[in-house]
Amino acid sequence: MMSRTFIQLNICLVFVAFALPAFAQDEARNETTQDEKQVTSTVEASEVNLSFMFDGSNPTSLEQLRLLESQARAAAERVKRATVNIRMGQAQGTGIIVSPDGYILTAAHVIGEPELTATVILADNRSLKAQSLGVNRRFDSGMLKIDGLYDLPYLEIGESNKLNLGQWVVAIGHPGGLDRDRGMVLRMGRLQWKSSSVLRTDCVLVGGDSGGPLVDMNGNLIGIHSRIGTNLWENLHVPIDVFSDEWDKLAAAEVVNETPRPYLGFDVVDQTNEIARVLEGKPAAEAGLKKGDVIRKIGEKRVSNIEDIKKAIETLKVGEEIIVVIDRDEKKDIEIKVRVGRAWR
């Protein structure tokens, strides 16, 4: 773990990197110091070594500080075009488009579960509908797909297993939610710790940043913001390799590492077998079950109360087609075909 002194040094370096060019221009008009003369004589701007941005070391020259600033700005401009604000009901988060046809990577806790509708707002202020796809709650990875066909800005997926501790990184997001006047916010920092399932950086994150992109100094996507740490300098990100390894499952709207439960999508009156509510868009509603129907049989199981219904549903398999027998008004033993859905919680 990096010491607080080292982290503070990093923050100071970042501040210097962003403040230095204007300062340096003023100084250039005046007398050059002996130290600057030495740097200028040994390191030409066109020959600056870029490796310090990726190998975990500190910048050691004026040219490297200037390059760190310009590289961060260039990476941020590239990433911002593909970064979106995600709205799920009243909640907001961030995501990053990773394909021209609209696949978005974000955090699982931002989208909740598959098959929900979200609104995504692009950097150019377009507002588009998207559907939540798969999630892995263990790693906090999630995916959405924008509805329709668009030629969208997107960011290429990088690799996280080759990252070096101390490497410079950039975090982008919508802290506090979408603010059109302010725009997106860039935070610069360094990689403190890594494993196959989590990255930790000292990039400051707040609510609304969740699901946003973490990139290296070339603008390659290396992680997704996950959790805010107990300290400002300890924030967690999902490594991009987690998404790459589980891409097919996430794209297929699966809940990874969890077994989906069979689900029909209705509530009953108290402890009875009479339907009190049918949930819109769920299997029962799509099959034609209605409020007031009295359920007599689910699949091969006869039911007369809520406990019977729960036990009968537990024996079903997701995706299979079953017969639900009901009484409706004066009619008895009406058979309705229902395709069993999946519940994730």
N, C-alpha and C positions, 0 to 999 in steps of 0.2 A: 504493500500500500504506500502511495506517495505521502510524504510528510506535508503538513499544512504549509510549512515554509516554501516547499517546492511548488505547491499549488498557487500560493500567493505570488511567487515569482512568475509563474505562467500567466496569471491574470495581469500582472504588471507588464509583461512582455506584449500581451495582446493589446493592452491600452497604448503602449508605445508604438506598436505596429500600425495602429489606426490613426494615431495622432502625429506620427513622426514626419510624413511627407511634407506637410505644410511647414512644419518647424524646420525641416532640412532645407527647404527652398529659401526661407528667410536667412538661414545661416550661410547658405551658399553665396549669398550676396555680400557677406561679410568675410572676415578673415577665417580661413580654415584652421582648425586645431591640429596639433601635432598628431593626435591619435587618428583623426580623419585622414590626414595625409598618408599615414601608414597604411590604413585600410584601402585607400584609393590606389596606392602604388602597388598593392599586392593582389587586389581582387577587382577585376573589371565587372561592371554590371552584366555584360553579356556572357560572363563566364561564372556566374554565381552557381554554386553547388546546391541543387534542389533537394538532396537526400535528407537534409535535416527535418523536412516536413513530414517524412515518412519513417525515419529510423528511430525516432524518439529523442532526438537531441535538440538543443537550443540553438536559435540563430546566433551567429557570432560576428556579424558584420552589419553595417548600415544597409548594404544592398540586400542582404537576406531579410532584414526587417521589412524593407520596402516590398520585396517580392512576396513575403508572407501576407501583407495587406492586399496587394493586387490579386494574388491567387485566391484568397478568401472571397473577395468581391466577385471575381469571375465565376467561381464555383457557385456562389449564392445566386447570382443572376440566372444561371443555367437551371438550378434546382427549383427556384421559385416558380418558374413557368409550369412545372408539373405538380406543384404542391396544391392541395385542395383543403378547403374547410368542409368537414362532414357534420351534418345535422341529423340526429336520430331523435325525433320528438323535440323536447326542449334541451337536450344535451348536445354539446358540441365537441368536436375533436379535429384532428388533422389527419391527412393521408397523402400518399404520393402515387401518381399515375406511373405505371411501369410498362405500359404497352399502348400502341396507337389506337387500339380498339377499346381501351378504357378499363383495364384491370387496375385496381387500386390496392396497395398494401397499407395496413394500419394496425392498431393494437386491438386485440380481441375485446377488451373491455369497452372500447369505443362503440363497436357495433353490436355486441351482446350475443347474438346467435344468428344462424342462417335464415334466409328467406324473409328478411324484413326490408322495408323500403326506407332509403335514406335520400337526403338532398345533399348534393356536393356542389360547392361554389368554387369555380376556377379562378386563377389569377387574373384572367381577363373579365371577371365578374359574371361569366355565364353560370346559370343555375341549372343543373341537370339532375335527373333522377337516377338512382343506382340501387341495386339489390345486394344485400349482404350475402356472402357466400360462406366459406368455411372458417372455422376458428380453432385455435388450440389454446385453451385457457391455461394450461400448464406453463406454456412459454409466452402467453399473451400475444399471439400472432393472429391476424385476421385479414380477410380479403373481401373486396366488393367488386362489382362490375357495373359500369355505367350503362344504362339502357340506350339502345339505338347504336347507330354506326356514325362515328365521328373521326376526323383526323386530329387526334389529340396530342398535345405535347407530352412527352414521357421521359423518364430517366432510366437508363440502363442499370440492371442489377449487377452489383460488384461481388466481391468475396470478403468474408469477415475472418476466415481462418488464417489469413496471411497478415493480419494487422499486428503492429508492434506497439508494445506498451510505451506510453509517452508520445505517441504519434499525434500530430495536430489534426483536429476534426472540426466540422461545422455542423451545428444543429439549427434547423429552421422549423418554424411553426406559427401557430396563431395563439400566442399566450393570452389567456382571458377570453378567447373566442374571436370571431371575425371582427375586425375593425378596418373598414374601408379607407378611412382617412390615414390611419397609421400604416396599414399594410402588414405584411409578414415581418417577423423579427429574426435576425441572425444572431446566434450566440457561438462564440469560438472557444475552443478548449482543447483538452488532450485526453487520450485514452488512458484511464487509470488501471483498469483490470479487465480481463476477458476470460470467457469460457465458451464452451459450445452452445450454451443456452442463454448467456447474458453478457452484455458489455456495460462497463461503468465508465462514465466520463465526468469531467468537472464543468460541462456545459450547463448553464443554469436553465432549468425548466420550470414552468408553472402550469396550472390547469388550462386546458385548451391545446397545449402542445402535444398531448398524447396522440400517438399514431403518426407523428411527423417524421421527416427524414433526417438521418444522421449520415453525413457524407465525409469522404476524405478530401484532401486539398485539391484533387483533380475533379471533384464533383461526382465521384462514384458512390452509389448507394451502398452503405455498409451496415445500416441498422435502422430500427424504427423505435421511436421514443415509447417507453413503457411506463415506468414509475418514477415519481419524484422521491428522491432520497430524504433522509432525515436532516441532512445538511445540504446547503446550496451547491457544494462542490462534489456531491456524490449522487448522480442520477443514472438510472438504468435504462438500457435499450435492448431490444430483441435483435440478435445478430441476423444479418440478411441471409446467412446460410440456412437458418431455420426455415425460412420461407422457400428457399430453393429446394431443400430436401423434401418438403411437404407440398410442393406446388400443386400436383395433380389432385391431392385430397382436398386442399383448400378450394381449388377451382371447381371441384365437384360438390361443393357446399356440405362437406362433411365436418363433423365435430371430431377432431383428431384426438385420439387417446381416450375417448369416452364412448360408451355404448349407448346409442340412441334408444329411448323407450318408445313403445308403440303408443299411438295417440289418435283419438277420434275427434276431439274438439267440441265438447258440450259439457254443460253443468246440469245437475239435477236439483229438484226441489227437496231441500233438507236431506233426509235419509232415504228418500223414495227412489223409484225408477222412472219418474216423470221428468222430462227435459224442461229445465228452467230457462236455458239460454244456449243458443248455438253460435259458436264463434265464427265470425266472417272469414272466409278464405280457407277454412280448415276442412278436413275430410268429411265431417258430418254435414257441414253446410253445402259442400260441393255435391254430396250424394242426395241431398234433398230432405234431410231430417229437419224437424221444425220444433219450435217451442210448443209444449203441450203434448207432444208424442209420448206415449208410455212404452218403454222398452221391455220386450218380453224375452228376447234372445239375442245374444251377440256371438256370432260364429256358431259353435256347437254348444255354447253354455247358456242355460236358462238363467234369467236374472229377475229378482223381485225387489232389490234395494241397492243402495249405493255400494255397499261392500261387495255384493255379487258382481256389480258392474266393474269395479276396480280389478277384481280377481280375473274376470273374463278378459279384460283388455290386456292384462299382464301376460296372458298366454298367446297373444297374437304376435305376428311377425311384421316388421315394418315393410311396407310395399305389397303385402298380400291383399287380395280382394276377398271380402267376407260378406255374409248376409246378416243384416240386422233386422230382426222381426219386431214390429211395433203395432200398437193399437192407436188409431187416429180418429177422433170424433166417434162416429158409430161403426167404423170399419175395424175389423179385427185381423190380426196376423198379416199385416202388410209387410212384404219382403223388399228391403232396399239394399242394393249393393254399395258397399263402402270400401274404398282403398285405404288401408291403414297408413296413417302418417307417422311422423317421428317427433318425439318431444325431446328436447335437449337438457331440460332441467328437472 
